[in-house]
Structures are given as structure tokens and as C-alpha cells.
Amino acid sequence: MAITELVFLPLKDDEDLKARFYEELPGLMQPNFDVPGGPDTAAVARILESNPEDADDQRGYVGVISWDRLDTIKAFLATPNFATFKSSLLKFVEAPPVLQFFEETVGATPRETLQNSTHLFVIKATGAEAEVENSKIKWNKLVAAFQGIEGNETLSHCGDGREVHEGQFAGFSGWKSITALNDALRDVQVQEHLKDLRNSGAQVSTFILELKQII
């Protein structure tokens, strides 16, 4: 099953360095990732909004990558290409990046969502099994509310956490503009379903991401 990977980067607390990271990352990543055995898509995202503000110890940017399956990722992480890329990040980060893998369950494929979007609305849920399962139900209702908005062209998918994030859940809703996403988030029904999601019993965090496509 397809995988959506989130890469939370513990960037150094230097705004000029963060700006350089955002500008230079495509050139560092593209030649090492756009190779046989690499991902389907890859983007670096500027985090426009995070709730709570310190969710996942975010530092303003996150990598968003889609893969055909988990075994492909494991094989790629052992390649010289990845080693070269990893070494190029050292000047920007103060600790190893945190890799999170979510295996597709329902919806569009991760590739479709990411390739056809400029912005993402992302939710993550953690907690007891019953609480996380309840958050999945609430997410599906939120997606239905998004899709019910006139003129909406969103693509959405979701996934269950794998590896060290087993038992977690993430949902991804893709948008073609920040204006369309912000308008949708002001919709009364959307707000009700988002409130229900946050009250699902799970610990829920949300992100609004601006994507810069690399692959």
C-alpha cells in the first residue's frame, strides 16, 4: 500500500538559515531522490498554521513525500543517494529529522493528492485505539463536508501510522489555493465537523501547508 511520509526537520533557530534551507532544498533533493527506487512525489512545505503551535516540535517546514510501499523506503534509506542528501542537511539541522510513515487506507492515492495540490490541510491523531478509530470516522465526515462545498475540487487520502508511529492516524486534504482552503474552513458545517474531530478523544493536531513541489 502507498505511503505518505512526513519529515519534521529540527532546523536551527536562525531565520536566515531557514530561508536558505527552503531555497536550497530542491537542488539538494531532486538529483538524489528523482532516481530509480526513489519516491513517487516529493515536496517541501512551509507550515502556514499549526494547532497546537508546537505540534511535532515543528520548526516552520516539513517534507511531504509519497512512496509506493514501505519496503521501497527502507531500501532507499540504505542507498548512497540518501547518504549524500542526508549529509547535505547537516548545516541546517540541530538533530536528526523525524520520519513519520502513514500507509494509505481510503481516498485518492497520495501521489494524486500531492501532485494536484498547492496546499494541504493535514490532521494527525494519537491516543488509545478506540479514540484513534473515532477520529477516523470524524475525519471522513470532515472530508465529506469539504467535498460538499460548491466548486470544491479537493482530493483527500488518509493513512495509518507505521513503524514507530503504529497506532497513529493522519488525514491529508489537498487544495488548489490557500483562498479555497481558508474559505472552506470558514464553512459552518466544516467547522462543526472539525470541532467533532478535535473532541474525538484522540490527541489531534492540524497543519496548513504550502507545498513547493520537487518531484
Residue, then its C-alpha position, 0 to 999 in steps of 0.5 A: m500500500a502507498i505511503t505518505e511520509l512526513v519529515f519534521l526537520p529540527l532546523k536551527d533557530d536562525e531565520d536566515l538559515k531557514a530561508r536558505f534551507y527552503e531555497e536550497l532544498p530542491g537542488l539538494m533533493q531532486p538529483n538524489f531522490d528523482v532516481p530509480g527506487g526513489p519516491d513517487t512525489a516529493a515536496v517541501a512545505r512551509i507550515l502556514e498554521s499549526n494547532p497546537e503551535d508546537a505540534d511535532d516540535q515543528r520548526g516552520y517546514v516539513g517534507v511531504i513525500s509519497w512512496d509506493r510501499l514501505d519496503t521501497i523506503k527502507a531500501f532507499l534509506a540504505t542507498p548512497n543517494f540518501a547518504t549524500f542528501k542526508s549529509s547535505l542537511l547537516k548545516f541546517v539541522e540541530a538533530p536528526p529529522v523525524l520520519q513519520f510513515f502513514e500507509e494509505t487506507v481510503g481516498a485518492t492515492p497520495r501521489e494524486t493528492l500531492q501532485n494536484s495540490t498547492h496546499l494541504f490541510v493535514i490532521k494527525a491523531t494519537g491516543a488509545e485505539a478506540e479514540v484513534e478509530n473515532s477520529k477516523i470516522k470524524w475525519n471522513k465526515l470532515v472530508a465529506a463536508f469539504q467535498g460538499i462545498e460548491g466548486n470544491e475540487t479537493l482530493s483527500h487520502c488518509g493513512d495509518g501510522r507505521e513503524v514507530h508511529e503504529g497506532q497513529f492516524a493522519g488525514f491529508s486534504g489537498w487544495k488548489s489555493i490557500t483562498a479555497l482552503n481558508d474559505a472552506l474552513r470558514d464553512v459552518q458545517v466544516q467547522e462543526h465537523l472539525k470541532d467533532l474531530r478535535n473532541s474525538g478523544a484522540q490527541v489531534s493536531t492540524f497543519i496548513l501547508e504550502l507545498k513547493q513541489i520537487i518531484 
